Amino acid sequence: MQLLLTLAQSTPFDTVDPYTGAGEPINWGVLVFSLVGSLVIQVLFGWWAMMKAEEHDSNKIAAFFAGFFFLYAGVRMAPILRHDRIFNKPVVPKPLLPRQPRGPVPHAHGQPVPAQLPPLPSDVCPSCHAPRAAGRKNCMACGAAFPPG
């Protein structure tokens, strides 16, 4: 360890910039190309996050900046950047469309399903009128015994 400290301290301080080398000029073309290239990539990620936000009805501006600054992680965050979560506005649920009544659903083989018959008097409990489960001797709702038969 002492040897490493001695070697490190014995070299004189260089006045040459370590990033540019021995007095070499900065290559401005490479610097501008890399800056413009990185900005283009960041804008593309921001645009992608904005498209994801549009799909999920989220805040597009916040999604663009998330994609711009955090790249792919920002794109993955875009669906959760909902406008109401950012600006604390109440969520107004969209009204559901009324369902259309369905007719009888055909059986897998094409035959119509027979209509369900109303329960027979022996299929309900005599005390609470709850439906009788198949094979039960007592009512599952009140515990009363079913008549034999």
LUMFIMAR-463494 format. One record per residue (C-alpha): x, y, z. Coordinates in steps of 0.1 Angstrom, whole numbers, plus 5000, padded with zeros to 4 digits. Layout:
<sites>
<site c1="X" c2="Y" c3="Z"/>
...
</sites>
This chain:
<sites>
<site c1="5000" c2="5000" c3="5000"/>
<site c1="5028" c2="5024" c3="5009"/>
<site c1="5044" c2="5017" c3="4975"/>
<site c1="5012" c2="5027" c3="4956"/>
<site c1="5010" c2="5059" c3="4976"/>
<site c1="5046" c2="5067" c3="4968"/>
<site c1="5041" c2="5060" c3="4931"/>
<site c1="5010" c2="5081" c3="4930"/>
<site c1="5026" c2="5111" c3="4947"/>
<site c1="5059" c2="5109" c3="4927"/>
<site c1="5044" c2="5118" c3="4893"/>
<site c1="5042" c2="5156" c3="4888"/>
<site c1="5008" c2="5172" c3="4882"/>
<site c1="5001" c2="5173" c3="4845"/>
<site c1="4987" c2="5206" c3="4830"/>
<site c1="4973" c2="5187" c3="4801"/>
<site c1="4935" c2="5182" c3="4801"/>
<site c1="4929" c2="5145" c3="4806"/>
<site c1="4897" c2="5145" c3="4785"/>
<site c1="4912" c2="5160" c3="4754"/>
<site c1="4946" c2="5143" c3="4755"/>
<site c1="4979" c2="5160" c3="4748"/>
<site c1="4966" c2="5194" c3="4736"/>
<site c1="4943" c2="5179" c3="4710"/>
<site c1="4914" c2="5202" c3="4700"/>
<site c1="4878" c2="5192" c3="4707"/>
<site c1="4861" c2="5175" c3="4678"/>
<site c1="4829" c2="5196" c3="4676"/>
<site c1="4813" c2="5175" c3="4649"/>
<site c1="4812" c2="5144" c3="4672"/>
<site c1="4800" c2="5165" c3="4701"/>
<site c1="4771" c2="5181" c3="4682"/>
<site c1="4762" c2="5148" c3="4666"/>
<site c1="4760" c2="5130" c3="4699"/>
<site c1="4740" c2="5158" c3="4715"/>
<site c1="4715" c2="5159" c3="4687"/>
<site c1="4713" c2="5121" c3="4685"/>
<site c1="4706" c2="5119" c3="4722"/>
<site c1="4679" c2="5146" c3="4720"/>
<site c1="4662" c2="5128" c3="4691"/>
<site c1="4662" c2="5095" c3="4711"/>
<site c1="4647" c2="5113" c3="4741"/>
<site c1="4620" c2="5130" c3="4720"/>
<site c1="4611" c2="5096" c3="4704"/>
<site c1="4607" c2="5080" c3="4739"/>
<site c1="4586" c2="5110" c3="4750"/>
<site c1="4564" c2="5106" c3="4719"/>
<site c1="4561" c2="5069" c3="4726"/>
<site c1="4550" c2="5076" c3="4762"/>
<site c1="4525" c2="5101" c3="4749"/>
<site c1="4510" c2="5075" c3="4726"/>
<site c1="4507" c2="5051" c3="4755"/>
<site c1="4491" c2="5078" c3="4776"/>
<site c1="4465" c2="5084" c3="4749"/>
<site c1="4457" c2="5046" c3="4748"/>
<site c1="4451" c2="5046" c3="4786"/>
<site c1="4434" c2="5080" c3="4789"/>
<site c1="4462" c2="5095" c3="4809"/>
<site c1="4479" c2="5128" c3="4811"/>
<site c1="4498" c2="5132" c3="4778"/>
<site c1="4521" c2="5160" c3="4788"/>
<site c1="4533" c2="5143" c3="4820"/>
<site c1="4538" c2="5111" c3="4800"/>
<site c1="4559" c2="5129" c3="4774"/>
<site c1="4582" c2="5144" c3="4801"/>
<site c1="4584" c2="5110" c3="4818"/>
<site c1="4594" c2="5093" c3="4785"/>
<site c1="4618" c2="5122" c3="4777"/>
<site c1="4637" c2="5121" c3="4810"/>
<site c1="4633" c2="5084" c3="4820"/>
<site c1="4633" c2="5068" c3="4785"/>
<site c1="4618" c2="5032" c3="4787"/>
<site c1="4609" c2="5035" c3="4824"/>
<site c1="4589" c2="5066" c3="4816"/>
<site c1="4571" c2="5048" c3="4788"/>
<site c1="4561" c2="5021" c3="4813"/>
<site c1="4550" c2="5048" c3="4838"/>
<site c1="4527" c2="5065" c3="4812"/>
<site c1="4495" c2="5045" c3="4819"/>
<site c1="4496" c2="5053" c3="4856"/>
<site c1="4500" c2="5091" c3="4851"/>
<site c1="4462" c2="5097" c3="4851"/>
<site c1="4451" c2="5133" c3="4850"/>
<site c1="4430" c2="5129" c3="4882"/>
<site c1="4459" c2="5114" c3="4902"/>
<site c1="4482" c2="5143" c3="4892"/>
<site c1="4457" c2="5172" c3="4896"/>
<site c1="4434" c2="5157" c3="4923"/>
<site c1="4403" c2="5160" c3="4902"/>
<site c1="4374" c2="5136" c3="4910"/>
<site c1="4369" c2="5107" c3="4887"/>
<site c1="4336" c2="5108" c3="4869"/>
<site c1="4327" c2="5072" c3="4859"/>
<site c1="4315" c2="5068" c3="4823"/>
<site c1="4279" c2="5055" c3="4821"/>
<site c1="4276" c2="5019" c3="4812"/>
<site c1="4255" c2="5010" c3="4782"/>
<site c1="4224" c2="4990" c3="4790"/>
<site c1="4227" c2="4953" c3="4783"/>
<site c1="4206" c2="4937" c3="4756"/>
<site c1="4185" c2="4908" c3="4770"/>
<site c1="4198" c2="4875" c3="4756"/>
<site c1="4176" c2="4848" c3="4742"/>
<site c1="4181" c2="4812" c3="4751"/>
<site c1="4217" c2="4802" c3="4745"/>
<site c1="4219" c2="4771" c3="4723"/>
<site c1="4236" c2="4740" c3="4736"/>
<site c1="4270" c2="4730" c3="4723"/>
<site c1="4254" c2="4706" c3="4699"/>
<site c1="4229" c2="4731" c3="4685"/>
<site c1="4198" c2="4721" c3="4704"/>
<site c1="4182" c2="4749" c3="4725"/>
<site c1="4186" c2="4746" c3="4762"/>
<site c1="4153" c2="4737" c3="4779"/>
<site c1="4138" c2="4764" c3="4801"/>
<site c1="4144" c2="4759" c3="4838"/>
<site c1="4113" c2="4746" c3="4856"/>
<site c1="4101" c2="4763" c3="4888"/>
<site c1="4111" c2="4744" c3="4919"/>
<site c1="4086" c2="4717" c3="4930"/>
<site c1="4070" c2="4721" c3="4964"/>
<site c1="4092" c2="4693" c3="4977"/>
<site c1="4123" c2="4712" c3="4964"/>
<site c1="4118" c2="4741" c3="4989"/>
<site c1="4121" c2="4742" c3="5027"/>
<site c1="4086" c2="4740" c3="5043"/>
<site c1="4096" c2="4766" c3="5070"/>
<site c1="4118" c2="4792" c3="5052"/>
<site c1="4110" c2="4784" c3="5016"/>
<site c1="4147" c2="4783" c3="5006"/>
<site c1="4156" c2="4761" c3="4977"/>
<site c1="4166" c2="4725" c3="4986"/>
<site c1="4201" c2="4714" c3="4976"/>
<site c1="4202" c2="4680" c3="4959"/>
<site c1="4208" c2="4651" c3="4983"/>
<site c1="4203" c2="4672" c3="5015"/>
<site c1="4181" c2="4660" c3="5044"/>
<site c1="4181" c2="4693" c3="5062"/>
<site c1="4177" c2="4729" c3="5050"/>
<site c1="4210" c2="4748" c3="5045"/>
<site c1="4193" c2="4781" c3="5055"/>
<site c1="4174" c2="4773" c3="5087"/>
<site c1="4183" c2="4737" c3="5095"/>
<site c1="4148" c2="4723" c3="5094"/>
<site c1="4144" c2="4687" c3="5084"/>
<site c1="4129" c2="4680" c3="5049"/>
<site c1="4100" c2="4656" c3="5047"/>
<site c1="4110" c2="4621" c3="5036"/>
<site c1="4106" c2="4613" c3="5000"/>
</sites>
